[in-house]
Amino acid sequence: MKHDDKVTDAENRVKSPHSFHIPVMGTGFSVDMPLKVGRFGISSVISIGDDMLLEKMRRFHAEKAGVPFEPIAANEKDSRCRRITAYLDLVHDLLARQVKRLQEMPFTEESEITRYFRMLPDSSRLKRRYLEMVNTDDPGEKSELQDELRIQAVPGEIDVNIMTKVDPDRYEDGQQVDPKFGLALSSFRGFAKSKLNSKLVLSAGLNRRLFNYIPNYKDFLPNNTGELHKKIVLKVSDFRSALIQARYLAKRGLWVSEFRIESGLNCGGHAFGAKGQLLGTILDEFRLKRQEMTEKLQGIFDKTQKNCNDALKAILPRFRVTVQGGIGTAEEDRQLQEHFQVDGTGWGTPFMLVPEVTNIDEASLQKLVEAEEDDVQLSANSPLGLPFWSLKTSASEWMRRLRIRQGKPGSACPKGLLCLNKEFSETEICIASQKYQAQKLAELEADADRTVEQKSFLRQGILDKTCLCRDLASSATGPYDLESKTTPAVCCGPSIASFNKIAKLEEMVDHIYGRLSLLPDSERSHMFIKELKLSVDELKGEMTKYRLKLSDRSQEYFDEFKGNLLNGIDYYRSNCTTFIQEGRERFERDLETIEAEIRRLTVLPTA
């Protein structure tokens, strides 16, 4: 690619003109999303764990763009890292080409540069400047304003995501491979070596092996002007976890540039319950303790930056706080930014109904349009053993149930990215695999100490596991004809039930900014109420396992869970007048109904 097609470092460091970003969605749904929304200034996140998918996508986009493609074979040295770097570099260069082309377009009614500025939030300075250009009748002034605007039509960021806990040991010829060639470290290294000056989003908690490895790459450390070429974002579900991880990184000279708070349960993909802690109380804790956290982290960080003068140290201690998970209306978005003082929001699941943005096949798209609340389940599908939001009507779920009916449960495990279990072998295998499930079911049947009810519950938990490595990638490999037979898994969050029609990019952006509504007239629970209901369901599930003697939870655990829920309800009741304008009466009625239900819940003795 020609030199003038590349995005400069300065351009990459420009803040997105939008107040929202699009979070990672599975592996395939958002794998090339920057090439669909980046030129319009919208930031999005790519999952980089599946190097096999990235290599296929690199071939596809290179051939489509007429760029030379040299394959990187899986058996080549450090192939995962090299594949990831090659793909990210290609996306970087192709987006640069798109932006350059957009900046050269005339400001006609349907041109992409006009679309760029029309989609901006009405409150932004850049949008006001654009409207000045549109409304002026002076040809000279209009031309000057257009030249000014072209330069400021900068791309959204190409951010990447690594699930830190997905880091199985690797083996070759029965011997364990150096951990730096494992999934997490090689994925990180792939991003670290890429051209991108963007953000690394770390989710799923603290991985010491990975966190200790990051300082080896200088782009994550401040340069002599105090800038970070590559930034760290922690995706967290509570304040305590955020502080623990950020302190660990600060002790290694690493600054967290953003805390991306996600609702523990009201989200897409994997769900991380917070033992009854509710999003509103968590956001309020961040709001109240933000300065305290800054000072604590700065104190630790300063001790590690011996070569950094006071002027440079003063530049770094600024971090953003953003929130995502279940946001469905412009009013909710406004509440989060104004009352809880977050710096931005993440909108994921609704974009699954925007096919020009998200990779999705026609059949899955139609199922999402038709989906109701009962069609979206917090399932046990994930081989990671974490709750996972799944569309019941997806092709993946249909195939999983078919294999069970045929007496062949489990998957062939074609990719092996989630091989984490050593119960039946010296090397790790995936608990969604046919090999594991056959052995685990046989072990369960032979267990004479289990009751019929216990066996039924455990059997279902074994059979629920499905091949997410293959089926989440299918959302891209199917529509792009990269594989002949696919059974896509759909990891939408529960908020999909509120949306019932396919939308264009401009329409979804206008919905986010309150310029139109894509929701039907039927009433929808506030995002905080939905999360509260999901938390009550989680508590009930934990109580069921306890009664079946399949849980080691204590009475203290359940008391704390209920206490967190009731404290959250008290917080919402006391503060909702300051952040809820529309639907406040219903919000308060819902709180009363759910509170009464929680108070009725009891844990029966196990004996």
C-alpha positions in Angstrom: 0.0 0.0 0.0 1.3 3.5 -0.8 2.8 5.6 1.9 0.1 8.4 1.5 -2.6 5.8 2.3 -1.4 5.4 5.8 -3.0 7.0 8.9 -0.5 9.2 10.7 0.2 8.8 14.4 -1.4 12.2 15.1 -4.6 11.1 13.3 -4.7 7.9 15.3 -4.5 9.8 18.6 -7.4 12.1 17.8 -10.4 11.4 20.0 -13.4 9.9 18.3 -16.0 12.6 17.7 -18.8 10.3 18.9 -19.9 9.8 22.5 -20.4 6.0 22.0 -18.4 3.1 20.8 -19.4 -0.4 19.6 -18.0 -3.1 21.9 -16.7 -6.5 20.8 -19.4 -8.9 19.7 -18.3 -12.5 19.7 -15.5 -13.2 17.3 -17.1 -12.9 13.9 -19.8 -10.3 14.3 -17.3 -7.4 14.7 -14.1 -8.9 13.2 -14.0 -6.3 10.4 -16.3 -3.6 11.8 -13.7 -0.8 11.7 -13.9 -1.2 7.9 -17.6 -0.5 8.1 -17.9 2.3 10.6 -14.4 3.6 11.2 -14.4 6.1 8.4 -17.4 7.7 10.0 -15.4 8.4 13.2 -17.0 5.5 15.1 -14.7 3.4 17.3 -15.2 -0.4 17.5 -13.5 -3.4 19.0 -12.1 -6.6 17.3 -11.6 -9.8 19.2 -8.2 -11.1 18.3 -8.2 -14.5 20.0 -9.1 -16.6 16.8 -6.1 -16.3 14.5 -7.6 -18.8 12.1 -10.6 -16.5 11.5 -8.3 -13.4 11.2 -6.2 -15.2 8.6 -9.3 -16.0 6.5 -10.5 -12.5 6.8 -7.1 -11.1 5.8 -7.2 -13.1 2.6 -10.7 -12.0 1.8 -10.1 -8.3 2.4 -6.7 -8.3 0.7 -8.1 -9.9 -2.4 -11.1 -7.6 -2.4 -8.9 -4.5 -2.1 -6.3 -5.8 -4.6 -3.6 -5.9 -2.0 -0.9 -8.7 -2.1 -1.6 -11.6 0.3 1.0 -14.0 1.6 -0.4 -16.7 3.8 1.0 -17.5 7.2 0.8 -21.2 7.8 -0.3 -22.4 11.3 2.9 -24.5 11.7 5.2 -21.5 11.1 7.1 -20.0 14.0 5.0 -17.6 16.1 2.2 -17.9 13.5 -0.6 -16.7 15.8 1.1 -13.5 16.6 2.2 -12.9 13.0 -1.3 -13.6 11.7 -2.9 -11.1 14.1 -0.3 -8.4 13.3 -0.8 -8.9 9.6 -4.6 -8.7 9.9 -4.5 -5.6 12.1 -2.0 -3.9 9.8 -4.2 -4.6 6.8 -7.3 -3.2 8.6 -5.2 -0.1 9.5 -4.1 0.5 6.0 -7.5 -0.1 4.4 -9.2 2.2 6.8 -6.6 4.9 6.0 -7.4 4.5 2.4 -11.2 4.8 3.1 -10.6 8.0 5.2 -8.4 9.6 2.5 -11.1 8.9 -0.1 -13.8 10.3 2.2 -11.8 13.5 2.9 -11.5 14.1 -0.8 -15.2 13.8 -1.6 -17.5 16.8 -2.4 -20.1 17.8 0.2 -23.0 16.5 -1.9 -26.3 15.3 -0.4 -25.3 11.5 -0.4 -21.5 11.6 -0.2 -19.8 9.8 2.6 -18.2 13.0 4.0 -21.7 14.5 4.3 -22.9 11.3 6.1 -19.9 11.6 8.5 -20.9 15.1 9.7 -24.7 14.4 9.7 -24.2 11.5 12.1 -22.3 13.5 14.7 -24.0 14.4 18.0 -25.8 17.7 17.7 -24.0 19.0 20.7 -20.5 18.6 19.3 -18.5 21.6 18.2 -17.7 19.8 14.9 -21.3 19.3 14.1 -22.0 23.0 14.7 -19.1 24.0 12.5 -20.6 21.7 9.8 -24.0 23.4 10.0 -22.2 26.8 9.7 -20.8 25.6 6.4 -24.1 24.3 5.2 -25.9 27.5 6.1 -23.4 30.1 4.7 -24.1 31.6 1.3 -20.6 33.0 0.9 -18.8 30.8 -1.6 -15.4 31.7 -0.2 -16.3 31.1 3.4 -18.0 27.8 2.5 -14.9 26.6 0.7 -12.7 27.5 3.7 -15.0 25.8 6.1 -15.1 22.7 3.9 -11.3 22.5 3.9 -11.3 22.9 7.7 -13.9 20.1 8.1 -12.1 17.7 5.8 -9.0 17.6 8.0 -11.2 17.0 11.0 -13.0 14.0 9.5 -10.8 11.6 11.5 -11.4 7.8 11.8 -12.7 6.0 14.8 -10.3 3.8 16.7 -9.5 0.2 15.8 -9.5 -1.3 19.3 -8.9 -4.9 20.2 -10.1 -7.3 22.9 -8.4 -10.1 24.7 -10.3 -12.3 27.2 -7.5 -12.7 29.7 -8.6 -16.0 31.2 -8.7 -17.7 27.8 -5.0 -18.7 28.1 -4.6 -22.5 28.0 -1.2 -24.0 28.0 0.0 -25.2 24.5 1.6 -28.5 23.7 3.6 -29.8 20.8 4.6 -33.4 20.6 3.4 -33.9 24.2 5.7 -31.1 25.4 4.4 -27.8 26.9 5.3 -24.8 24.8 6.8 -21.6 26.2 3.8 -19.6 27.6 4.7 -16.6 25.4 3.4 -18.7 22.5 0.1 -19.3 24.3 -3.2 -17.8 23.3 -3.2 -14.6 25.5 0.4 -13.6 25.2 0.7 -14.3 21.5 -2.6 -12.4 20.9 -1.2 -9.5 22.9 2.1 -9.6 21.0 0.2 -9.5 17.7 -1.4 -6.2 18.7 1.8 -4.9 20.3 3.7 -5.3 17.0 1.0 -3.9 14.8 0.8 -0.4 13.3 -2.2 0.5 15.5 -2.1 3.3 18.0 -5.3 2.4 19.7 -6.6 0.6 22.8 -6.2 -2.9 24.2 -9.3 -4.0 26.0 -8.6 -6.6 28.7 -11.7 -8.5 29.9 -12.4 -11.3 32.3 -10.1 -10.4 35.1 -6.4 -10.4 36.1 -4.0 -12.7 34.3 -0.6 -12.3 36.0 1.3 -14.0 33.2 -0.1 -11.5 30.6 0.0 -8.4 32.8 3.7 -9.1 33.7 4.5 -9.4 30.0 3.0 -6.1 28.8 5.9 -3.8 30.0 8.2 -5.6 27.5 6.7 -3.4 24.8 7.5 0.3 24.9 4.3 1.4 23.1 2.5 0.8 26.4 4.9 3.0 28.3 4.9 6.8 28.2 7.3 8.3 25.7 9.4 11.4 26.3 6.4 13.6 25.7 4.2 11.7 28.1 2.1 10.0 25.3 1.0 6.4 25.1 1.0 5.0 21.6 -1.0 2.0 22.8 -3.4 2.3 25.7 -4.9 -0.2 28.2 -8.6 -0.5 28.9 -9.9 -2.7 31.7 -13.4 -4.0 31.1 -14.8 -4.5 34.7 -18.0 -5.2 36.5 -17.2 -3.6 39.9 -15.0 -1.0 41.5 -13.0 -3.3 43.7 -11.9 -5.5 40.8 -11.0 -2.4 38.7 -8.8 -1.0 41.5 -7.0 -4.3 42.1 -6.2 -4.8 38.4 -5.2 -1.1 37.9 -2.9 -1.2 40.9 -1.2 -4.4 39.7 -0.5 -2.7 36.3 0.6 0.6 37.9 3.3 -1.3 39.9 4.6 -2.4 36.5 4.7 1.1 35.1 1.5 0.7 33.2 -1.3 3.3 33.2 -5.0 2.3 32.7 -6.5 4.8 30.3 -10.1 3.7 30.6 -12.3 1.7 32.8 -15.0 0.2 30.7 -17.8 -0.8 33.1 -20.1 -3.5 31.9 -23.3 -4.6 33.5 -22.6 -8.0 35.0 -25.7 -9.6 33.5 -27.5 -7.2 31.2 -25.0 -7.6 28.4 -24.3 -9.7 25.3 -21.9 -12.7 25.3 -20.4 -13.9 28.6 -22.0 -12.6 31.8 -20.2 -12.0 35.0 -22.6 -11.8 38.0 -21.6 -9.3 40.6 -23.3 -11.0 43.6 -26.2 -8.7 43.5 -24.3 -5.4 43.1 -26.3 -3.3 40.6 -24.9 -1.1 37.8 -26.3 2.1 39.3 -24.5 1.6 42.6 -21.3 0.6 40.9 -21.4 3.7 38.7 -22.0 5.9 41.7 -19.0 4.4 43.5 -16.8 5.2 40.5 -18.2 8.7 40.4 -17.6 9.3 44.1 -14.2 7.6 44.3 -12.8 8.7 40.9 -10.4 11.3 42.3 -9.4 9.0 45.2 -8.6 6.2 42.7 -6.6 8.6 40.5 -4.4 9.7 43.5 -3.8 6.1 44.6 -2.9 4.9 41.1 -0.8 8.0 40.5 1.2 7.4 43.7 2.0 3.9 42.7 2.7 4.8 39.1 5.0 7.7 39.9 7.3 5.3 41.9 7.8 3.2 38.7 8.5 6.1 36.4 11.9 7.1 37.7 12.9 8.6 34.3 9.7 10.6 33.9 9.8 14.2 35.1 6.9 15.9 37.0 5.6 17.6 33.8 5.2 14.3 32.1 3.7 12.6 35.2 1.0 15.3 35.2 -0.1 14.4 31.7 -0.8 10.7 32.4 -3.2 10.5 35.4 -6.3 11.0 33.3 -8.5 8.0 32.7 -11.9 7.7 31.1 -14.9 5.9 32.6 -17.4 4.4 30.1 -20.3 2.1 30.5 -22.0 -0.6 28.4 -24.6 -3.3 28.7 -28.3 -3.1 28.1 -28.6 0.6 27.1 -31.6 0.9 24.8 -32.7 4.5 24.6 -31.3 8.0 24.2 -32.8 8.9 27.5 -30.8 6.1 29.3 -27.7 7.2 27.5 -28.2 10.7 28.7 -28.8 9.6 32.3 -25.6 7.7 32.3 -23.5 10.6 31.0 -25.1 13.4 33.0 -26.0 11.8 36.4 -23.2 9.2 36.7 -20.7 11.5 34.8 -19.3 8.7 32.5 -17.3 9.8 29.5 -19.0 7.6 27.0 -21.2 4.6 26.4 -21.1 1.3 24.5 -23.9 0.1 22.3 -23.5 -3.5 21.1 -26.6 -5.7 20.7 -28.8 -3.2 18.9 -26.1 -3.0 16.1 -26.8 -6.7 15.4 -29.9 -5.4 13.5 -27.7 -3.2 11.3 -26.4 -5.6 8.6 -24.2 -3.0 7.0 -22.2 -2.8 10.2 -22.4 -6.3 11.7 -21.5 -9.6 10.1 -24.7 -11.7 10.2 -26.4 -14.2 7.8 -30.0 -13.5 6.6 -31.5 -16.4 8.6 -30.0 -15.2 11.9 -30.9 -11.6 11.2 -34.6 -12.5 10.7 -34.6 -14.6 13.9 -33.2 -11.5 15.8 -36.0 -9.3 14.3 -38.6 -11.8 15.6 -36.9 -12.5 18.9 -38.9 -12.1 22.1 -37.7 -12.2 25.7 -38.1 -16.0 26.0 -36.0 -16.5 22.8 -32.9 -15.1 24.5 -31.4 -17.2 27.3 -28.6 -16.9 29.8 -27.3 -20.3 29.0 -24.6 -22.8 30.0 -23.4 -22.9 26.4 -19.9 -21.6 27.0 -17.0 -24.0 27.5 -15.5 -21.4 29.8 -18.1 -22.4 32.4 -19.5 -18.8 32.5 -23.1 -17.9 31.9 -23.5 -17.0 28.2 -26.3 -15.1 26.5 -27.5 -17.1 23.5 -30.4 -16.9 21.0 -32.4 -20.1 21.5 -33.4 -20.2 17.8 -29.9 -20.0 16.4 -28.5 -22.6 14.0 -25.8 -23.4 16.6 -28.5 -24.3 19.2 -30.5 -26.3 16.7 -27.4 -28.3 15.8 -26.5 -28.9 19.4 -29.9 -30.3 20.1 -29.8 -32.4 17.0 -26.5 -34.1 18.0 -28.0 -34.9 21.4 -31.1 -36.5 19.7 -28.8 -38.5 17.5 -26.8 -39.8 20.5 -23.7 -37.9 19.5 -23.5 -34.9 21.9 -20.6 -32.5 21.7 -18.5 -31.0 19.0 -15.5 -32.3 17.0 -13.5 -29.3 18.4 -12.0 -28.2 15.1 -10.1 -25.1 16.6 -9.2 -26.0 20.1 -9.1 -22.4 21.4 -11.0 -23.2 24.6 -9.2 -26.4 25.7 -8.9 -25.8 29.4 -9.9 -29.1 31.1 -7.6 -31.9 32.3 -10.0 -34.2 34.1 -9.6 -37.1 31.6 -6.2 -36.4 30.0 -2.8 -35.0 30.7 -3.3 -32.3 28.1 -6.2 -29.9 28.1 -9.4 -30.6 26.2 -12.6 -28.6 25.6 -15.6 -29.5 27.7 -17.8 -28.9 24.6 -16.0 -31.6 22.8 -17.4 -35.1 22.0 -14.5 -36.7 23.7 -15.1 -34.9 27.0 -18.9 -35.1 27.0 -18.9 -38.9 26.4 -16.5 -39.5 29.3 -18.2 -37.0 31.6 -21.7 -38.5 30.9 -20.4 -42.0 31.5 -18.9 -40.9 34.8 -22.1 -39.2 35.9 -24.2 -42.3 35.1 -21.9 -44.5 37.2 -22.0 -42.2 40.2 -24.2 -44.1 42.7 -24.1 -41.2 45.2 -26.1 -38.8 43.0 -29.9 -38.5 43.2 -32.0 -38.6 40.1 -32.7 -34.9 40.4 -29.0 -34.1 40.8 -28.1 -36.2 37.8 -30.7 -34.6 35.6 -29.4 -31.1 36.5 -25.7 -32.0 36.0 -26.5 -33.9 32.7 -28.1 -30.8 31.3 -25.1 -28.7 32.3 -22.8 -31.0 30.4 -25.0 -31.2 27.3 -25.5 -27.4 27.1 -21.9 -26.8 26.2 -21.4 -26.0 22.5 -18.5 -25.1 20.2 -18.3 -21.3 20.4 -14.9 -21.1 18.7 -16.4 -22.3 15.4 -20.0 -21.1 15.7 -19.2 -17.5 16.8 -16.8 -17.2 13.9 -19.6 -18.5 11.5 -21.3 -15.1 11.7 -18.4 -13.9 9.4 -17.3 -17.1 7.6 -20.8 -17.9 6.4 -21.8 -14.5 4.8 -18.4 -14.1 3.2 -18.5 -17.7 1.8 -15.3 -18.6 3.6 -16.8 -21.9 4.8 -19.3 -24.1 3.1 -21.3 -25.3 6.2 -21.8 -23.0 9.1 -24.1 -23.1 12.2 -23.8 -19.6 13.6 -24.2 -18.9 17.4 -25.8 -15.6 18.2 -24.6 -13.9 21.4 -27.1 -11.0 21.6 -28.0 -9.6 24.9 -31.5 -9.5 26.3 -32.1 -6.0 25.0 -32.6 -7.4 21.5 -36.2 -8.2 22.4 -36.9 -4.5 22.5 -35.9 -4.0 18.9 -37.9 -5.5 16.1 -36.8 -4.1 12.8 -33.7 -3.9 10.6 -32.0 -0.5 10.6 -29.5 1.5 8.7 -26.3 2.9 10.3 -27.6 6.4 10.3 -30.9 5.3 11.8 -29.2 3.6 14.7 -26.9 6.5 15.4 -29.9 8.9 15.3 -31.6 6.5 17.8 -28.6 6.7 20.1 -28.6 10.5 20.0 -32.4 10.8 20.3 -33.1 12.2 16.9 -35.5 9.3 16.2 -36.7 6.1 18.0 -36.3 2.6 16.7 -38.3 1.1 19.5 -41.9 0.0 19.1 -44.6 1.8 21.1 -44.9 -1.1 23.6 -43.5 -0.4 27.1 -39.9 -1.5 27.9 -38.4 -1.9 31.3 -35.6 0.6 32.1 -32.1 -0.9 31.8 -31.6 -0.8 35.6 -34.9 -2.7 36.2 -34.0 -5.3 33.6 -30.6 -5.9 35.3 -32.3 -6.1 38.7 -34.7 -8.7 37.4 -31.8 -10.7 36.0 -30.0 -10.5 39.3 -33.0 -11.9 41.1 -33.1 -14.7 38.6 -29.4 -15.4 39.3 -30.1 -15.5 43.0 -32.9 -18.0 42.5 -30.6 -20.2 40.3 -27.9 -20.2 43.0 -30.6 -21.2 45.6 -31.8 -24.0 43.4 -28.2 -25.4 43.2 -27.9 -25.1 46.9 -31.1 -27.0 47.6 -29.9 -29.8 45.3 -26.6 -29.9 47.3 -24.7 -28.9 44.2 -23.3 -25.7 45.6 -20.9 -24.9 48.4 -22.5 -21.4 48.9 -23.0 -20.4 52.5 -25.9 -18.7 54.1 -23.7 -15.6 54.4 -23.3 -15.6 50.6 -27.1 -15.5 50.1 -27.5 -12.9 52.8 -24.9 -10.7 51.1 -26.5 -11.2 47.7 -29.9 -10.2 49.0 -28.4 -7.3 50.9 -26.7 -6.0 47.8 -30.0 -6.1 45.9 -31.9 -4.4 48.6 -29.2 -1.7 49.0 -29.4 -1.2 45.2 -33.1 -0.8 45.3 -32.8 1.8 48.2 -30.2 3.7 46.1 -32.5 3.8 43.0 -35.5 4.8 45.1 -33.6 7.6 46.8 -32.0 9.0 43.6 -34.3 8.2 40.7 -35.8 11.7 40.8 -32.4 13.1 39.7 -31.8 10.8 36.8 -35.2 9.5 35.6 -37.6 11.9 33.9 -39.5 9.6 31.5 -41.4 6.6 33.1 -40.4 7.4 36.7 -43.7 6.1 38.2 -43.4 2.8 36.5 -39.7 2.6 37.6 -40.8 3.1 41.2 -43.6 0.6 40.9 -41.2 -2.0 39.5 -38.8 -1.4 42.4 -41.6 -2.1 44.9 -42.7 -5.3 43.1 -39.1 -6.7 42.9 -38.3 -5.7 46.5 -41.3 -7.7 47.8 -40.2 -10.7 45.7 -36.6 -10.6 47.1 -37.8 -10.4 50.7 -39.9 -13.5 50.2 -36.9 -15.5 48.9 -35.4 -17.9 51.5 -32.8 -20.7 51.3 -34.2 -23.9 52.7 -31.9 -26.1 54.9 -30.0 -28.7 52.9 -30.6 -31.4 55.5 
